[in-house]
Amino acid sequence: MGIRSLYGATFGERRALTFVVILLFVVFGIGFSTSFWLPLRLGYLLLFGLVLAAGWTWLSGRGLRVRMARDSERVQAGQTIIERIEINNDISVPKLWIEIEELSNLPDHESKHIVSLGGKQRRNWRVETICRRRGLFTLGPIVVRSGDPFDLFHVEREFGRPQQLLVYPRPLELPRYSVPPANLPGEGRFRRRTHYITPNASGLRDYEPGDSVNRIHWPSSLRTGKLLVKTFELDPGSHMWVVLDLNRSDHAGEGDESTMEYGVTAAASVSRHFLTQSRSVGLMMFGRGLESVEPDRGGQHLNRLLEALAVAEPVGDVPLSTLLFQQARRWGRHTTLVVITAATDERWVAALRSLVHRGVKAAVIQLDLESFGGRGGAELIEASLRASGVQVNRVSQGDSLPAVLVGAAGGRGIGESGVVAHLPGPRASAVDDGTESGTPAEAEVPA
């Protein structure tokens, strides 16, 4: 092992240095054996050059400072992160041909520069990277490499520590998607007006004596010249659960064109769609363990859902049928389930049918596994679900998600873009109300 390491450090990595050292021994050997002045002077010249190159390399790595600043630690897929890197030479010795590279596992991240610095000089630049894929990535540390002009010696230093970047999945707009309501007052198409203040303002009316001052809508009152107060609707009281199947045996495809990425995009889009309607949305999936985000409302809750979806991977070993059976106690008559899966096993259909018989409302976003290169059977699953009265929307590879999710009627359609995971368009924000991101949900152990 020691011989291999020595060989790798000489012939394997520094061949120029190896050649010079061998030549040095040869000329000194010839010079001392023959007492001829030319080989001896050549040997001393080579030795002086080695010492000079080593000193140059040592000084190249001294007196350097590197700083890096990033504009955000959380972005959505399709957005751009901006990094500002600054390198300072604190000594008077110039630095020539310094290579600066930021180590990272973020796809398409290129942050390698070669600069030269004079004495007491500073250089800075900006790096822009489009985050095309969701996930948790590492940025840093920054590695600075330098050497002598003859490429005999090298020095390498690291600055900073690894930092994490979380890339959320990008939710898509679903203007025509709806699910069966849980038949509570104020939910879905059963909304009713109320004299209580709720998050759902429905309109304006003239002020009447006894109305609370905090119900006055001042912008409209100033515009019309008379006092107007807000009217409200009953707050939907049911919970929605998005169940994403992470069983490894029920996924196929690679990269963005995989059932996993289509499923995550669907889960993020459905969650955002109903949260903007002031619905209470929760998330459940089983990957390395049970991950459950309890139903809630608001922008911060959307961030919690997106954080969980950002790191979701198809590594689970629990079938969807087992997950539905074991967690059935969580769901009752006031619950609507949105199940996202590519499973072709009839057992999960039976589990969902038993929940429907108990009064749980259900909708299924079915990923056509065969279109992604997997096994067939999606048509039979869809027919069985529709026979049970369950809303089904089947998504194939290449389908546009907003075109397929068209409400209770379901439907098939190919969007113009033909891509689900990364549709072009303006940047989307994970939070609509400017709130900060929340913390990821804690995993639970199934019963």
C-alpha positions as CSV (number, residue, x, y, z in Angstrom):
1,M,0.0,0.0,0.0
2,G,2.9,2.4,0.7
3,I,4.5,1.7,-2.6
4,R,1.2,2.3,-4.4
5,S,0.7,5.6,-2.6
6,L,4.3,6.7,-3.4
7,Y,3.8,5.8,-7.1
8,G,0.5,7.7,-7.2
9,A,2.1,10.8,-5.7
10,T,5.0,10.7,-8.2
11,F,4.3,9.0,-11.5
12,G,0.6,9.1,-11.0
13,E,0.0,12.8,-10.2
14,R,3.2,14.8,-10.5
15,R,5.0,13.5,-13.6
16,A,6.8,16.7,-14.2
17,L,8.3,16.7,-10.7
18,T,9.2,13.0,-11.1
19,F,11.0,13.7,-14.4
20,V,13.0,16.6,-12.9
21,V,14.0,14.5,-9.8
22,I,15.1,11.6,-12.0
23,L,17.0,14.0,-14.2
24,L,18.6,15.6,-11.2
25,F,19.9,12.3,-9.9
26,V,21.2,11.4,-13.4
27,V,23.2,14.6,-14.0
28,F,24.6,14.6,-10.4
29,G,25.6,10.9,-10.9
30,I,27.3,11.7,-14.2
31,G,29.0,14.8,-12.8
32,F,30.4,13.2,-9.7
33,S,31.5,10.1,-11.5
34,T,33.3,12.0,-14.3
35,S,34.2,15.2,-12.5
36,F,32.9,17.1,-15.6
37,W,31.7,20.6,-14.8
38,L,28.7,20.8,-17.1
39,P,26.6,18.0,-15.5
40,L,27.4,19.4,-12.1
41,R,26.3,22.9,-13.0
42,L,23.2,21.6,-14.6
43,G,22.4,19.6,-11.5
44,Y,22.8,22.7,-9.2
45,L,20.6,24.7,-11.6
46,L,17.9,22.0,-11.4
47,L,18.2,21.9,-7.6
48,F,17.9,25.7,-7.4
49,G,14.9,25.6,-9.7
50,L,13.2,23.0,-7.4
51,V,13.7,25.1,-4.3
52,L,12.5,28.2,-6.1
53,A,9.3,26.4,-7.4
54,A,8.6,25.0,-3.9
55,G,9.0,28.5,-2.4
56,W,6.7,30.0,-5.0
57,T,4.1,27.4,-4.3
58,W,4.3,27.9,-0.6
59,L,3.8,31.7,-1.0
60,S,0.9,31.2,-3.4
61,G,-1.1,29.6,-0.6
62,R,-0.3,32.2,2.0
63,G,-2.3,35.3,2.9
64,L,-5.5,34.3,1.1
65,R,-9.0,35.0,2.4
66,V,-12.2,33.8,0.6
67,R,-15.8,34.8,1.4
68,M,-19.0,33.6,-0.1
69,A,-22.5,35.0,0.3
70,R,-25.7,33.5,-1.1
71,D,-29.1,35.3,-1.4
72,S,-31.2,32.4,-0.2
73,E,-31.1,29.0,1.4
74,R,-34.5,27.9,0.1
75,V,-35.7,28.3,-3.5
76,Q,-38.2,26.6,-5.8
77,A,-37.3,24.5,-8.7
78,G,-36.9,26.8,-11.7
79,Q,-35.6,29.7,-9.6
80,T,-32.1,31.1,-9.7
81,I,-29.7,31.3,-6.7
82,I,-27.1,34.1,-6.8
83,E,-23.7,33.6,-5.0
84,R,-21.1,36.3,-4.5
85,I,-17.5,35.1,-4.1
86,E,-14.7,37.3,-3.0
87,I,-11.0,36.5,-2.7
88,N,-8.4,38.7,-1.0
89,N,-4.6,38.7,-1.1
90,D,-3.4,40.1,2.2
91,I,0.3,40.0,1.5
92,S,2.4,41.9,-1.0
93,V,3.5,38.9,-3.0
94,P,1.4,38.5,-6.2
95,K,-0.6,35.4,-6.9
96,L,-0.6,34.0,-10.4
97,W,-3.0,31.4,-11.8
98,I,-5.1,30.7,-8.7
99,E,-8.0,28.3,-9.3
100,I,-11.1,28.7,-7.1
101,E,-13.8,26.1,-7.1
102,E,-16.9,25.7,-5.0
103,L,-17.6,22.0,-4.3
104,S,-21.3,21.2,-4.7
105,N,-23.6,18.4,-5.7
106,L,-26.2,20.8,-7.1
107,P,-26.9,19.8,-10.7
108,D,-25.6,22.4,-13.3
109,H,-23.7,24.3,-10.7
110,E,-20.5,25.6,-12.2
111,S,-18.4,27.7,-9.9
112,K,-14.8,27.4,-11.1
113,H,-12.6,30.5,-11.8
114,I,-9.0,31.1,-12.5
115,V,-7.7,34.5,-11.3
116,S,-4.5,36.3,-10.8
117,L,-4.0,38.7,-7.8
118,G,-1.5,41.4,-7.3
119,G,-0.1,42.3,-3.9
120,K,-2.9,43.5,-1.5
121,Q,-5.5,43.0,-4.3
122,R,-9.1,41.8,-4.1
123,R,-11.3,40.2,-6.7
124,N,-15.0,39.3,-6.6
125,W,-17.6,37.9,-9.0
126,R,-21.1,36.6,-9.1
127,V,-22.3,33.1,-9.8
128,E,-25.9,32.4,-11.0
129,T,-27.3,28.9,-11.0
130,I,-30.8,27.8,-12.1
131,C,-32.1,25.1,-9.6
132,R,-33.8,22.7,-12.0
133,R,-34.3,19.8,-9.6
134,R,-35.9,19.6,-6.1
135,G,-34.0,18.2,-3.2
136,L,-31.5,19.0,-0.5
137,F,-28.1,19.9,-1.8
138,T,-24.7,20.9,-0.4
139,L,-22.8,24.0,-1.4
140,G,-19.2,24.4,-0.3
141,P,-16.5,24.4,0.9
142,I,-14.5,26.6,-1.5
143,V,-11.2,25.0,-2.6
144,V,-8.3,27.2,-3.7
145,R,-5.5,25.6,-5.7
146,S,-2.2,27.1,-6.8
147,G,1.2,26.0,-7.9
148,D,4.4,27.1,-9.6
149,P,4.8,28.1,-13.3
150,F,6.4,24.8,-14.1
151,D,3.6,22.7,-12.6
152,L,6.0,20.9,-10.2
153,F,4.3,21.6,-6.9
154,H,0.7,22.2,-6.0
155,V,-1.0,23.6,-2.9
156,E,-4.7,23.3,-2.0
157,R,-6.6,25.0,0.7
158,E,-10.3,24.9,1.8
159,F,-12.3,27.9,3.0
160,G,-15.7,27.8,4.7
161,R,-17.9,24.9,5.6
162,P,-20.5,23.0,3.6
163,Q,-23.9,24.7,3.6
164,Q,-27.3,23.2,2.6
165,L,-29.6,24.4,0.0
166,L,-33.2,23.2,-0.1
167,V,-35.0,23.3,-3.4
168,Y,-38.8,23.0,-3.2
169,P,-40.8,21.3,-5.9
170,R,-42.7,23.8,-8.0
171,P,-46.4,23.8,-7.6
172,L,-48.5,24.3,-10.8
173,E,-51.7,26.2,-11.1
174,L,-54.8,23.9,-11.2
175,P,-57.7,26.2,-12.0
176,R,-60.2,23.5,-12.8
177,Y,-59.4,20.8,-10.2
178,S,-61.9,20.0,-7.5
179,V,-62.5,17.0,-5.2
180,P,-65.7,15.6,-3.6
181,P,-66.6,17.9,-0.6
182,A,-67.1,16.4,2.9
183,N,-70.7,17.8,3.0
184,L,-70.0,20.2,5.9
185,P,-71.7,23.6,6.0
186,G,-69.5,26.1,4.3
187,E,-67.4,23.6,2.3
188,G,-67.2,23.2,-1.4
189,R,-70.5,24.2,-3.1
190,F,-72.3,24.0,0.3
191,R,-71.0,27.4,1.5
192,R,-73.4,29.5,3.6
193,R,-73.2,33.1,4.9
194,T,-72.6,33.7,8.6
195,H,-72.5,36.7,10.9
196,Y,-69.3,35.4,12.4
197,I,-65.9,36.6,11.3
198,T,-64.1,33.8,9.3
199,P,-61.1,33.7,7.0
200,N,-63.6,33.6,4.0
201,A,-64.8,37.1,3.1
202,S,-67.5,36.8,0.5
203,G,-68.7,40.4,-0.3
204,L,-69.7,43.8,0.9
205,R,-72.9,45.4,2.2
206,D,-74.0,48.7,3.7
207,Y,-73.2,49.5,7.2
208,E,-75.9,48.9,9.8
209,P,-76.1,50.1,13.4
210,G,-74.4,47.6,15.6
211,D,-71.8,46.4,13.1
212,S,-68.3,46.0,14.5
213,V,-65.8,48.6,13.4
214,N,-63.3,45.9,12.4
215,R,-65.7,44.6,9.8
216,I,-65.7,47.9,7.9
217,H,-63.8,47.7,4.5
218,W,-62.1,51.1,4.5
219,P,-60.8,51.1,0.9
220,S,-64.3,50.5,-0.5
221,S,-65.9,53.0,1.9
222,L,-63.5,55.8,0.9
223,R,-64.0,55.0,-2.8
224,T,-67.8,55.0,-2.6
225,G,-68.3,57.7,0.1
226,K,-70.4,55.4,2.3
227,L,-69.6,52.9,5.0
228,L,-69.4,49.3,3.7
229,V,-68.8,46.2,5.8
230,K,-67.5,42.8,4.8
231,T,-69.7,39.7,4.8
232,F,-68.3,36.2,5.5
233,E,-69.0,32.6,4.8
234,L,-68.7,29.6,7.1
235,D,-65.2,28.3,7.4
236,P,-64.8,24.8,5.9
237,G,-64.4,22.5,8.8
238,S,-63.2,19.3,7.1
239,H,-59.6,18.2,6.6
240,M,-57.9,17.2,3.4
241,W,-55.1,14.6,3.3
242,V,-52.7,14.2,0.4
243,V,-51.3,10.7,0.4
244,L,-48.2,10.2,-1.7
245,D,-47.1,6.6,-2.4
246,L,-43.3,6.2,-2.0
247,N,-43.2,2.4,-2.3
248,R,-40.1,1.7,-4.4
249,S,-41.7,-1.2,-6.3
250,D,-44.4,1.2,-7.7
251,H,-42.2,3.7,-9.4
252,A,-40.5,3.9,-12.8
253,G,-38.7,6.3,-15.0
254,E,-35.7,8.5,-14.6
255,G,-35.0,12.1,-13.7
256,D,-37.8,14.6,-14.4
257,E,-39.6,12.0,-16.5
258,S,-40.3,9.6,-13.7
259,T,-43.4,8.7,-11.7
260,M,-41.7,10.1,-8.6
261,E,-41.3,13.6,-10.0
262,Y,-44.8,13.6,-11.5
263,G,-46.2,12.5,-8.1
264,V,-44.3,15.1,-6.1
265,T,-45.4,17.9,-8.5
266,A,-49.0,16.7,-8.3
267,A,-48.8,16.6,-4.4
268,A,-47.3,20.1,-4.3
269,S,-49.8,21.5,-6.8
270,V,-52.9,20.0,-5.1
271,S,-51.7,21.2,-1.6
272,R,-51.2,24.7,-2.8
273,H,-54.5,24.7,-4.8
274,F,-56.6,24.0,-1.7
275,L,-54.5,26.0,0.7
276,T,-55.2,29.1,-1.4
277,Q,-58.9,28.2,-0.9
278,S,-58.4,28.3,2.9
279,R,-58.8,24.6,3.2
280,S,-56.9,22.6,5.8
281,V,-54.5,20.3,4.1
282,G,-52.2,17.5,5.5
283,L,-49.6,15.2,3.9
284,M,-48.8,11.6,4.5
285,M,-46.2,9.3,2.9
286,F,-44.0,6.4,3.8
287,G,-40.4,6.5,2.6
288,R,-37.6,5.7,5.1
289,G,-40.3,6.0,7.7
290,L,-43.8,7.4,8.2
291,E,-43.9,11.1,7.4
292,S,-47.0,12.9,8.4
293,V,-47.7,16.7,8.3
294,E,-50.9,17.4,10.2
295,P,-53.6,19.4,8.4
296,D,-53.3,23.2,8.8
297,R,-53.7,26.4,6.7
298,G,-51.6,29.3,5.6
299,G,-48.4,30.1,3.8
300,Q,-46.1,28.7,6.5
301,H,-47.9,25.4,6.4
302,L,-47.4,25.3,2.6
303,N,-43.7,25.7,3.3
304,R,-43.8,22.7,5.7
305,L,-45.5,20.6,3.0
306,L,-43.0,21.6,0.3
307,E,-40.1,20.9,2.7
308,A,-41.3,17.4,3.2
309,L,-41.9,16.9,-0.5
310,A,-38.5,18.3,-1.5
311,V,-36.6,15.4,0.1
312,A,-39.2,12.7,-0.7
313,E,-37.6,9.6,-2.4
314,P,-39.1,6.3,-3.6
315,V,-37.3,4.2,-1.0
316,G,-40.3,2.9,1.0
317,D,-41.0,-0.8,1.5
318,V,-44.6,-0.4,2.8
319,P,-47.3,-0.9,0.1
320,L,-50.0,1.7,-0.2
321,S,-52.7,-0.8,0.9
322,T,-50.9,-1.3,4.2
323,L,-50.5,2.4,4.7
324,L,-54.2,3.0,4.1
325,F,-55.3,0.2,6.4
326,Q,-53.0,1.1,9.3
327,Q,-53.8,4.8,9.2
328,A,-57.5,4.4,8.6
329,R,-58.3,5.6,12.1
330,R,-57.1,9.1,11.2
331,W,-59.9,9.6,8.7
332,G,-63.6,9.9,9.1
333,R,-66.7,11.4,7.6
334,H,-65.3,14.9,7.6
335,T,-62.1,13.9,5.6
336,T,-61.3,14.1,2.0
337,L,-58.3,11.9,0.7
338,V,-56.3,12.7,-2.4
339,V,-54.3,9.6,-3.2
340,I,-51.3,9.9,-5.6
341,T,-49.9,6.6,-6.7
342,A,-48.8,4.4,-9.6
343,A,-49.5,1.2,-7.8
344,T,-51.4,-1.5,-9.9
345,D,-52.1,-3.8,-6.9
346,E,-55.8,-4.3,-6.4
347,R,-55.4,-4.5,-2.6
348,W,-55.0,-0.7,-2.2
349,V,-58.2,-0.2,-4.1
350,A,-60.0,-2.5,-1.6
351,A,-58.5,-0.4,1.3
352,L,-59.7,2.8,-0.3
353,R,-63.1,1.3,-0.9
354,S,-63.5,0.5,2.7
355,L,-62.7,4.1,3.7
356,V,-65.3,5.3,1.2
357,H,-67.9,3.0,2.7
358,R,-67.2,4.6,6.1
359,G,-68.0,8.1,4.6
360,V,-64.5,9.3,3.7
361,K,-64.5,11.2,0.4
362,A,-61.7,10.2,-1.9
363,A,-60.1,11.3,-5.2
364,V,-57.2,9.5,-6.9
365,I,-54.4,10.9,-9.1
366,Q,-53.3,7.7,-10.9
367,L,-49.9,7.7,-12.5
368,D,-49.9,5.4,-15.5
369,L,-46.9,3.2,-14.6
370,E,-46.8,1.5,-18.1
371,S,-46.3,4.9,-19.8
372,F,-43.1,5.4,-17.7
373,G,-41.7,2.0,-18.7
374,G,-43.2,0.0,-15.9
375,R,-45.8,-2.8,-15.7
376,G,-49.3,-2.4,-17.0
377,G,-52.7,-2.6,-15.2
378,A,-53.6,1.1,-14.8
379,E,-56.8,0.7,-16.9
380,L,-58.1,-2.0,-14.6
381,I,-57.3,0.0,-11.5
382,E,-59.1,3.1,-13.0
383,A,-62.2,1.0,-13.9
384,S,-62.3,-0.5,-10.5
385,L,-62.1,2.9,-8.8
386,R,-64.8,4.4,-11.0
387,A,-67.0,1.5,-10.3
388,S,-66.7,2.3,-6.6
389,G,-67.6,5.9,-7.2
390,V,-64.1,7.3,-6.7
391,Q,-63.0,10.3,-8.7
392,V,-59.9,9.3,-10.8
393,N,-57.6,11.4,-12.9
394,R,-55.0,9.3,-14.8
395,V,-51.7,11.0,-15.7
396,S,-49.3,9.5,-18.3
397,Q,-45.8,10.4,-19.1
398,G,-45.8,13.6,-21.1
399,D,-49.2,14.8,-19.9
400,S,-49.7,18.3,-18.7
401,L,-50.9,18.1,-15.1
402,P,-53.3,21.1,-15.3
403,A,-54.8,19.7,-18.5
404,V,-55.5,16.3,-16.9
405,L,-56.8,17.4,-13.5
406,V,-60.0,18.9,-14.7
407,G,-62.3,18.3,-11.7
408,A,-64.6,15.6,-10.8
409,A,-65.2,14.5,-14.4
410,G,-61.6,13.6,-14.8
411,G,-60.1,13.6,-18.2
412,R,-57.1,13.1,-20.4
413,G,-55.1,15.7,-22.2
414,I,-51.7,16.6,-23.5
415,G,-50.6,20.2,-22.7
416,E,-48.7,22.3,-25.1
417,S,-45.5,22.1,-23.1
418,G,-45.8,18.3,-22.6
419,V,-43.8,18.6,-19.4
420,V,-45.1,18.3,-15.9
421,A,-42.2,18.8,-13.5
422,H,-40.8,22.0,-15.0
423,L,-43.2,24.1,-17.0
424,P,-42.0,27.5,-18.2
425,G,-43.5,30.6,-16.6
426,P,-42.9,33.3,-14.0
427,R,-41.2,32.5,-10.8
428,A,-43.4,31.1,-8.1
429,S,-43.1,31.8,-4.5
430,A,-43.4,29.2,-1.8
431,V,-45.2,31.6,0.4
432,D,-47.9,34.0,-0.9
433,D,-48.1,36.2,2.2
434,G,-44.4,36.8,2.7
435,T,-44.0,34.6,5.8
436,E,-40.9,32.7,6.5
437,S,-40.5,29.0,5.9
438,G,-41.4,26.6,8.6
439,T,-39.7,23.5,9.9
440,P,-40.0,20.1,8.5
441,A,-42.6,17.8,10.0
442,E,-41.6,15.0,12.4
443,A,-42.0,11.4,11.3
444,E,-44.3,9.1,13.1
445,V,-44.3,5.4,13.5
446,P,-47.3,3.5,12.1
447,A,-49.4,1.5,14.4
